[in-house]
């Protein structure tokens, strides 16, 4: 296996264990096949020094990235740089990551942290149905825009297989308590935070969920221990499932008065758990849980059903509770 690229400044290029390095070739002929995503916190700035592949590899790439000196027809191959761009300063790791790594992911996964990590707090989002990877990334950027650039935002991408298939998944799996693609990602994030802050039970997680994402959070909470659920402040935006307050430390749920999606779960328990002489127990429980759902007047610029995560209707809600969380003002969460 051979690697070709500019290794000027490397003390010992061979210690990468990636094969031969040819100093005579220009940068731009290095090919990578990705098997796993970068580690979190990939760099945001454009490199301002000669590109040294060895340094970059050590700092930003998971060990499960396999590199080749030429393309192979039977491999998923992506390119680092190009012969047209010989100026190392023009190479952006962030742009390359977006173009060649995120675009290859076809399953649910946790996105790299946007902004600096802070293990003493966790703001974690998860999207709803019919959301592309790029749209999920933009949701992450949107949340950060509501706070500050020095605040880390984490996000779990709930992969979409198209709106019809996503709805089928909700009805056939999610509403029955199964979230096989997302639940383990949520629980892993919560448990990691809990383990690091085990000695500080007052430290909480702000879990933000949208639409179908609320069902995944509900299912993950259902299968988590109390010491984990007591960490969670759940902020549901246009939820497809109501998360009761006794499921976590605090559950806040908001939907637009124009939205109908939050009514879907009323059909599911009544349809599959009918009672000939009255409402089913499941339907009665669902109706009781909905008492805490706050219906908001739609913003004048809101569109259609006003179900979008970035709708201006929900912007002040997100800003208020993000600010309260960052100020550790837990009491503010109880003021509706």
C-alpha positions as a Markdown table, in Angstrom:
| # | Residue | x | y | z |
|---|---|---|---|---|
| 1 | Unk | 0.0 | 0.0 | 0.0 |
| 2 | Unk | 1.5 | 3.3 | -1.0 |
| 3 | Unk | 0.8 | 6.9 | 0.0 |
| 4 | Unk | 1.8 | 9.8 | -2.1 |
| 5 | Unk | 1.9 | 13.4 | -0.7 |
| 6 | Unk | 3.9 | 16.3 | 0.6 |
| 7 | Unk | 5.5 | 15.2 | 3.9 |
| 8 | Unk | 7.8 | 18.2 | 4.4 |
| 9 | Unk | 8.2 | 18.8 | 8.1 |
| 10 | Unk | 7.6 | 15.2 | 9.2 |
| 11 | Unk | 10.1 | 13.7 | 11.6 |
| 12 | Unk | 9.4 | 10.2 | 10.6 |
| 13 | Unk | 6.7 | 9.7 | 8.0 |
| 14 | Unk | 7.0 | 5.9 | 8.2 |
| 15 | Unk | 5.8 | 5.7 | 11.8 |
| 16 | Unk | 2.2 | 6.1 | 10.6 |
| 17 | Unk | 2.4 | 2.5 | 9.4 |
| 18 | Unk | 0.6 | 3.4 | 6.2 |
| 19 | Unk | 3.3 | 2.4 | 3.7 |
| 20 | Unk | 5.6 | 4.3 | 1.4 |
| 21 | Unk | 5.7 | 8.1 | 1.3 |
| 22 | Unk | 7.0 | 9.7 | -2.0 |
| 23 | Unk | 8.3 | 13.3 | -1.4 |
| 24 | Unk | 8.6 | 13.9 | -5.2 |
| 25 | Unk | 4.8 | 13.9 | -5.8 |
| 26 | Unk | 2.6 | 16.9 | -5.3 |
| 27 | Unk | -0.1 | 16.9 | -2.7 |
| 28 | Unk | -3.5 | 16.0 | -4.2 |
| 29 | Unk | -3.0 | 12.4 | -5.2 |
| 30 | Unk | -3.9 | 11.0 | -1.8 |
| 31 | Unk | -7.1 | 8.9 | -1.7 |
| 32 | Unk | -9.0 | 7.7 | 1.3 |
| 33 | Unk | -11.7 | 5.1 | 1.9 |
| 34 | Unk | -13.7 | 5.9 | 4.9 |
| 35 | Unk | -15.0 | 3.2 | 7.2 |
| 36 | Unk | -15.7 | 5.4 | 10.3 |
| 37 | Unk | -16.3 | 9.0 | 10.8 |
| 38 | Unk | -13.8 | 11.4 | 12.3 |
| 39 | Unk | -13.5 | 11.7 | 16.0 |
| 40 | Unk | -15.5 | 14.6 | 17.4 |
| 41 | Unk | -14.4 | 18.2 | 17.3 |
| 42 | Unk | -13.0 | 18.3 | 13.8 |
| 43 | Unk | -11.1 | 21.5 | 13.0 |
| 44 | Unk | -13.1 | 24.5 | 11.9 |
| 45 | Unk | -10.4 | 26.8 | 10.6 |
| 46 | Unk | -8.6 | 26.6 | 7.2 |
| 47 | Unk | -5.0 | 25.4 | 7.6 |
| 48 | Unk | -2.6 | 28.3 | 7.6 |
| 49 | Unk | 0.6 | 26.3 | 7.1 |
| 50 | Unk | 1.9 | 23.7 | 4.6 |
| 51 | Unk | -0.4 | 20.7 | 4.7 |
| 52 | Unk | 1.4 | 17.8 | 6.6 |
| 53 | Unk | -0.7 | 14.7 | 6.1 |
| 54 | Unk | 1.0 | 12.9 | 9.0 |
| 55 | Unk | 0.1 | 15.6 | 11.5 |
| 56 | Unk | -3.4 | 16.0 | 10.2 |
| 57 | Unk | -4.0 | 12.2 | 10.3 |
| 58 | Unk | -2.8 | 11.9 | 13.9 |
| 59 | Unk | -5.0 | 14.8 | 15.1 |
| 60 | Unk | -8.2 | 14.4 | 13.1 |
| 61 | Unk | -8.8 | 11.0 | 11.6 |
| 62 | Unk | -10.0 | 7.8 | 13.3 |
| 63 | Unk | -7.6 | 4.9 | 13.0 |
| 64 | Unk | -10.2 | 3.0 | 10.9 |
| 65 | Unk | -9.6 | 5.2 | 7.9 |
| 66 | Unk | -7.9 | 3.2 | 5.2 |
| 67 | Unk | -5.8 | 5.2 | 2.7 |
| 68 | Unk | -4.6 | 4.2 | -0.8 |
| 69 | Unk | -2.5 | 5.8 | -3.4 |
| 70 | Unk | -4.9 | 5.1 | -6.2 |
| 71 | Unk | -8.6 | 4.6 | -6.7 |
| 72 | Unk | -10.1 | 1.1 | -6.6 |
| 73 | Unk | -13.3 | 0.2 | -8.4 |
| 74 | Unk | -14.5 | -2.0 | -5.5 |
| 75 | Unk | -14.0 | 0.6 | -2.8 |
| 76 | Unk | -15.8 | 3.7 | -1.8 |
| 77 | Unk | -13.1 | 6.2 | -2.5 |
| 78 | Unk | -12.9 | 9.9 | -1.7 |
| 79 | Unk | -10.2 | 12.5 | -2.4 |
| 80 | Unk | -8.3 | 14.8 | -0.2 |
| 81 | Unk | -7.5 | 17.9 | -2.1 |
| 82 | Unk | -7.1 | 18.2 | -5.9 |
| 83 | Unk | -4.3 | 18.9 | -8.4 |
| 84 | Unk | -6.2 | 22.1 | -9.3 |
| 85 | Unk | -5.7 | 23.4 | -5.8 |
| 86 | Unk | -2.0 | 23.4 | -5.0 |
| 87 | Unk | -2.2 | 26.2 | -2.4 |
| 88 | Unk | -2.2 | 24.4 | 1.0 |
| 89 | Unk | -3.8 | 27.4 | 2.7 |
| 90 | Unk | -6.9 | 26.9 | 0.5 |
| 91 | Unk | -7.5 | 23.4 | 1.9 |
| 92 | Unk | -10.3 | 23.3 | 4.5 |
| 93 | Unk | -10.6 | 20.2 | 6.6 |
| 94 | Unk | -14.1 | 21.3 | 7.5 |
| 95 | Unk | -15.2 | 21.6 | 3.9 |
| 96 | Unk | -13.5 | 18.2 | 3.0 |
| 97 | Unk | -15.3 | 16.6 | 5.9 |
| 98 | Unk | -18.7 | 17.9 | 4.9 |
| 99 | Unk | -18.2 | 16.9 | 1.2 |
| 100 | Unk | -16.6 | 13.5 | 1.6 |
| 101 | Unk | -17.3 | 12.1 | 5.0 |
| 102 | Unk | -20.8 | 13.3 | 6.1 |
| 103 | Unk | -22.1 | 12.7 | 2.6 |
| 104 | Unk | -21.2 | 9.0 | 2.8 |
| 105 | Unk | -23.0 | 8.3 | 6.0 |
| 106 | Unk | -26.3 | 6.4 | 5.4 |
| 107 | Unk | -27.3 | 5.5 | 8.9 |
| 108 | Unk | -28.2 | 7.3 | 12.1 |
| 109 | Unk | -25.2 | 8.6 | 14.0 |
| 110 | Unk | -23.9 | 11.3 | 16.4 |
| 111 | Unk | -22.5 | 14.3 | 14.6 |
| 112 | Unk | -19.2 | 15.8 | 15.6 |
| 113 | Unk | -19.6 | 18.4 | 18.4 |
| 114 | Unk | -20.1 | 21.9 | 17.0 |
| 115 | Unk | -18.0 | 24.2 | 19.1 |
| 116 | Unk | -15.8 | 23.3 | 22.2 |
| 117 | Unk | -16.7 | 20.3 | 24.3 |
| 118 | Unk | -17.6 | 20.8 | 27.9 |
| 119 | Unk | -18.0 | 17.6 | 29.8 |
| 120 | Unk | -19.9 | 19.4 | 32.6 |
| 121 | Unk | -22.8 | 20.2 | 30.4 |
| 122 | Unk | -24.5 | 18.6 | 27.4 |
| 123 | Unk | -26.9 | 20.1 | 24.9 |
| 124 | Unk | -28.0 | 17.3 | 22.6 |
| 125 | Unk | -30.5 | 17.5 | 19.7 |
| 126 | Unk | -32.2 | 14.9 | 17.6 |
| 127 | Unk | -34.2 | 15.5 | 14.5 |
| 128 | Unk | -37.6 | 14.2 | 13.2 |
| 129 | Unk | -38.7 | 12.5 | 10.0 |
| 130 | Unk | -37.8 | 13.3 | 6.5 |
| 131 | Unk | -34.6 | 15.2 | 7.5 |
| 132 | Unk | -31.4 | 14.9 | 5.4 |
| 133 | Unk | -28.0 | 14.8 | 6.9 |
| 134 | Unk | -27.3 | 18.3 | 5.7 |
| 135 | Unk | -30.5 | 19.6 | 7.2 |
| 136 | Unk | -29.6 | 17.9 | 10.6 |
| 137 | Unk | -26.2 | 19.7 | 10.4 |
| 138 | Unk | -28.0 | 23.0 | 9.8 |
| 139 | Unk | -30.2 | 22.3 | 12.8 |
| 140 | Unk | -27.1 | 21.9 | 14.9 |
| 141 | Unk | -25.7 | 25.2 | 13.5 |
| 142 | Unk | -29.1 | 26.9 | 14.2 |
| 143 | Unk | -29.0 | 25.9 | 17.8 |
| 144 | Unk | -25.5 | 27.3 | 18.2 |
| 145 | Unk | -26.6 | 30.5 | 16.6 |
| 146 | Unk | -29.1 | 31.0 | 19.4 |
| 147 | Unk | -26.4 | 30.9 | 22.0 |
| 148 | Unk | -22.7 | 31.6 | 21.3 |
| 149 | Unk | -19.9 | 30.2 | 19.3 |
| 150 | Unk | -18.0 | 29.1 | 22.4 |
| 151 | Unk | -20.9 | 26.8 | 23.4 |
| 152 | Unk | -20.7 | 23.2 | 22.2 |
| 153 | Unk | -23.8 | 21.7 | 20.6 |
| 154 | Unk | -24.1 | 18.0 | 20.0 |
| 155 | Unk | -26.6 | 16.4 | 17.7 |
| 156 | Unk | -27.8 | 12.9 | 16.8 |
| 157 | Unk | -28.8 | 12.5 | 13.2 |
| 158 | Unk | -32.0 | 10.4 | 13.0 |
| 159 | Unk | -31.5 | 9.0 | 9.4 |
| 160 | Unk | -34.4 | 9.4 | 7.0 |
| 161 | Unk | -35.5 | 6.8 | 4.5 |
| 162 | Unk | -38.1 | 9.2 | 2.9 |
| 163 | Unk | -41.2 | 10.5 | 4.5 |
| 164 | Unk | -43.5 | 7.5 | 3.8 |
| 165 | Unk | -41.0 | 5.0 | 5.2 |
| 166 | Unk | -40.3 | 7.2 | 8.2 |
| 167 | Unk | -44.0 | 7.3 | 9.0 |
| 168 | Unk | -44.3 | 3.6 | 8.6 |
| 169 | Unk | -41.4 | 3.2 | 11.0 |
| 170 | Unk | -43.2 | 5.4 | 13.5 |
| 171 | Unk | -46.4 | 3.4 | 13.3 |
| 172 | Unk | -45.0 | -0.1 | 13.1 |
| 173 | Unk | -42.0 | 0.3 | 15.5 |
| 174 | Unk | -41.5 | 3.5 | 17.4 |
| 175 | Unk | -45.0 | 3.8 | 18.9 |
| 176 | Unk | -44.6 | 0.3 | 20.1 |
| 177 | Unk | -41.5 | 1.2 | 22.0 |
| 178 | Unk | -38.8 | 0.3 | 19.5 |
| 179 | Unk | -36.2 | 2.8 | 18.2 |
| 180 | Unk | -33.4 | 0.4 | 17.0 |
| 181 | Unk | -31.5 | 3.0 | 15.1 |
| 182 | Unk | -31.4 | 5.9 | 17.5 |
| 183 | Unk | -32.1 | 4.7 | 21.0 |
| 184 | Unk | -28.6 | 3.3 | 21.6 |
| 185 | Unk | -27.1 | 6.6 | 20.4 |
| 186 | Unk | -29.1 | 8.6 | 22.9 |
| 187 | Unk | -28.4 | 6.3 | 25.8 |
| 188 | Unk | -24.7 | 6.2 | 25.0 |
| 189 | Unk | -24.5 | 10.0 | 25.1 |
| 190 | Unk | -26.5 | 10.2 | 28.3 |
| 191 | Unk | -24.5 | 7.4 | 30.0 |
| 192 | Unk | -21.1 | 9.0 | 29.0 |
| 193 | Unk | -22.2 | 12.3 | 30.6 |
| 194 | Unk | -23.4 | 10.5 | 33.7 |
| 195 | Unk | -20.2 | 8.6 | 34.2 |
| 196 | Unk | -18.1 | 11.7 | 33.9 |
| 197 | Unk | -20.4 | 13.7 | 36.3 |
| 198 | Unk | -21.3 | 10.8 | 38.6 |
| 199 | Unk | -20.2 | 12.9 | 41.7 |
| 200 | Unk | -22.3 | 15.8 | 40.6 |
| 201 | Unk | -26.0 | 14.8 | 40.3 |
| 202 | Unk | -27.0 | 18.4 | 40.0 |
| 203 | Unk | -25.5 | 18.6 | 36.5 |
| 204 | Unk | -28.2 | 18.0 | 33.9 |
| 205 | Unk | -28.5 | 17.3 | 30.2 |
| 206 | Unk | -30.6 | 19.5 | 27.9 |
| 207 | Unk | -32.1 | 17.1 | 25.4 |
| 208 | Unk | -33.8 | 18.8 | 22.5 |
| 209 | Unk | -36.0 | 16.7 | 20.3 |
| 210 | Unk | -38.2 | 17.4 | 17.3 |
| 211 | Unk | -41.2 | 15.5 | 15.9 |
| 212 | Unk | -40.3 | 11.8 | 15.6 |
| 213 | Unk | -37.2 | 12.5 | 17.7 |
| 214 | Unk | -39.5 | 12.8 | 20.7 |
| 215 | Unk | -40.6 | 9.2 | 20.3 |
| 216 | Unk | -37.0 | 8.1 | 20.2 |
| 217 | Unk | -36.3 | 10.0 | 23.4 |
| 218 | Unk | -39.4 | 8.6 | 25.0 |
| 219 | Unk | -38.3 | 5.0 | 24.2 |
| 220 | Unk | -34.7 | 5.6 | 25.4 |
| 221 | Unk | -36.0 | 7.1 | 28.7 |
| 222 | Unk | -38.3 | 4.0 | 29.1 |
| 223 | Unk | -35.2 | 1.7 | 28.9 |
| 224 | Unk | -32.9 | 3.8 | 31.1 |
| 225 | Unk | -32.2 | 3.7 | 34.8 |
| 226 | Unk | -33.6 | 6.4 | 37.1 |
| 227 | Unk | -30.1 | 7.8 | 37.8 |
| 228 | Unk | -29.8 | 8.5 | 34.1 |
| 229 | Unk | -33.3 | 9.8 | 33.6 |
| 230 | Unk | -32.9 | 12.2 | 36.5 |
| 231 | Unk | -30.2 | 13.9 | 34.5 |
| 232 | Unk | -32.5 | 14.8 | 31.6 |
| 233 | Unk | -34.3 | 18.1 | 31.0 |
| 234 | Unk | -36.2 | 17.3 | 27.8 |
| 235 | Unk | -37.4 | 20.1 | 25.5 |
| 236 | Unk | -39.8 | 18.8 | 22.9 |
| 237 | Unk | -40.5 | 20.9 | 19.8 |
| 238 | Unk | -43.6 | 19.9 | 17.7 |
| 239 | Unk | -43.4 | 16.4 | 19.3 |
| 240 | Unk | -45.0 | 13.3 | 17.8 |
| 241 | Unk | -45.0 | 11.8 | 21.3 |
| 242 | Unk | -45.7 | 13.4 | 24.6 |
| 243 | Unk | -43.0 | 12.7 | 27.2 |
| 244 | Unk | -44.6 | 12.7 | 30.7 |
| 245 | Unk | -42.9 | 14.7 | 33.5 |
| 246 | Unk | -42.2 | 11.6 | 35.6 |
| 247 | Unk | -40.1 | 10.1 | 32.8 |
| 248 | Unk | -37.2 | 12.5 | 33.5 |
| 249 | Unk | -36.1 | 15.4 | 35.7 |
| 250 | Unk | -38.3 | 17.8 | 33.6 |
| 251 | Unk | -40.2 | 17.5 | 30.4 |
| 252 | Unk | -41.2 | 20.6 | 28.4 |
| 253 | Unk | -43.3 | 20.3 | 25.3 |
| 254 | Unk | -44.4 | 22.9 | 22.8 |
| 255 | Unk | -46.3 | 22.7 | 19.5 |
| 256 | Unk | -48.0 | 25.3 | 17.2 |
| 257 | Unk | -51.7 | 25.6 | 17.2 |
| 258 | Unk | -51.5 | 25.1 | 13.5 |
| 259 | Unk | -49.7 | 21.7 | 13.8 |
| 260 | Unk | -51.5 | 18.4 | 13.7 |
| 261 | Unk | -48.5 | 16.0 | 14.1 |
| 262 | Unk | -48.9 | 16.0 | 17.9 |
| 263 | Unk | -52.3 | 14.4 | 17.4 |
| 264 | Unk | -51.0 | 11.4 | 15.7 |
| 265 | Unk | -50.3 | 9.5 | 18.9 |
| 266 | Unk | -54.0 | 9.8 | 19.8 |
| 267 | Unk | -54.9 | 7.6 | 16.8 |
| 268 | Unk | -52.3 | 5.0 | 17.5 |
| 269 | Unk | -53.3 | 3.9 | 21.0 |
| 270 | Unk | -57.0 | 4.1 | 20.2 |
| 271 | Unk | -56.6 | 2.2 | 17.0 |
| 272 | Unk | -54.5 | -0.6 | 18.3 |
| 273 | Unk | -55.8 | -0.9 | 21.9 |
| 274 | Unk | -59.6 | -0.4 | 21.4 |
| 275 | Unk | -62.2 | -0.8 | 24.1 |
| 276 | Unk | -65.7 | -1.5 | 23.1 |
| 277 | Unk | -67.3 | 0.0 | 26.1 |
| 278 | Unk | -65.1 | 3.1 | 26.4 |
| 279 | Unk | -61.7 | 4.7 | 25.9 |
| 280 | Unk | -58.8 | 2.3 | 26.2 |
| 281 | Unk | -56.4 | 2.7 | 29.1 |
| 282 | Unk | -53.6 | 3.7 | 26.7 |
| 283 | Unk | -55.7 | 6.4 | 25.2 |
| 284 | Unk | -56.7 | 7.7 | 28.6 |
| 285 | Unk | -53.1 | 7.8 | 29.7 |
| 286 | Unk | -52.1 | 9.6 | 26.5 |
| 287 | Unk | -54.8 | 12.2 | 27.0 |
| 288 | Unk | -53.7 | 12.8 | 30.5 |
| 289 | Unk | -50.0 | 13.2 | 29.4 |
| 290 | Unk | -51.1 | 15.9 | 26.9 |
| 291 | Unk | -52.3 | 18.2 | 29.6 |
| 292 | Unk | -48.8 | 19.7 | 29.9 |
| 293 | Unk | -48.5 | 20.3 | 26.1 |
| 294 | Unk | -48.3 | 24.0 | 25.5 |
| 295 | Unk | -49.8 | 25.1 | 22.2 |
| 296 | Unk | -48.3 | 28.3 | 20.8 |
| 297 | Unk | -49.8 | 30.9 | 18.6 |
| 298 | Unk | -48.1 | 30.6 | 15.2 |
| 299 | Unk | -45.6 | 33.3 | 14.3 |
| 300 | Unk | -46.8 | 35.6 | 11.4 |
| 301 | Unk | -44.0 | 34.3 | 9.2 |
| 302 | Unk | -44.6 | 30.6 | 10.1 |
| 303 | Unk | -45.3 | 28.4 | 7.1 |
| 304 | Unk | -48.0 | 25.7 | 6.5 |
| 305 | Unk | -48.6 | 23.5 | 9.6 |
| 306 | Unk | -45.8 | 25.3 | 11.4 |
| 307 | Unk | -44.1 | 22.0 | 12.2 |
| 308 | Unk | -40.5 | 22.9 | 11.2 |
| 309 | Unk | -37.8 | 22.8 | 13.8 |
| 310 | Unk | -36.5 | 26.2 | 12.8 |
| 311 | Unk | -39.9 | 27.9 | 12.7 |
| 312 | Unk | -39.9 | 31.4 | 14.2 |
| 313 | Unk | -42.7 | 30.2 | 16.5 |
| 314 | Unk | -40.2 | 28.1 | 18.5 |
| 315 | Unk | -37.2 | 30.4 | 18.3 |
| 316 | Unk | -38.0 | 32.3 | 21.6 |
| 317 | Unk | -38.7 | 29.0 | 23.4 |
| 318 | Unk | -35.4 | 27.6 | 22.4 |
| 319 | Unk | -33.5 | 30.8 | 23.2 |
| 320 | Unk | -35.1 | 31.0 | 26.7 |
| 321 | Unk | -34.4 | 27.5 | 27.8 |
| 322 | Unk | -30.9 | 27.3 | 26.2 |
| 323 | Unk | -30.0 | 30.5 | 28.1 |
| 324 | Unk | -31.5 | 29.1 | 31.4 |
| 325 | Unk | -29.5 | 25.9 | 30.9 |
| 326 | Unk | -26.2 | 27.7 | 30.3 |
| 327 | Unk | -26.8 | 29.9 | 33.3 |
| 328 | Unk | -27.5 | 26.8 | 35.4 |
| 329 | Unk | -30.8 | 28.5 | 36.2 |
| 330 | Unk | -32.9 | 25.3 | 36.6 |
| 331 | Unk | -35.7 | 27.2 | 38.3 |
| 332 | Unk | -36.3 | 29.1 | 35.1 |
| 333 | Unk | -37.4 | 25.8 | 33.5 |
| 334 | Unk | -40.4 | 25.7 | 35.7 |
| 335 | Unk | -41.7 | 29.0 | 34.6 |
| 336 | Unk | -44.0 | 28.6 | 31.6 |
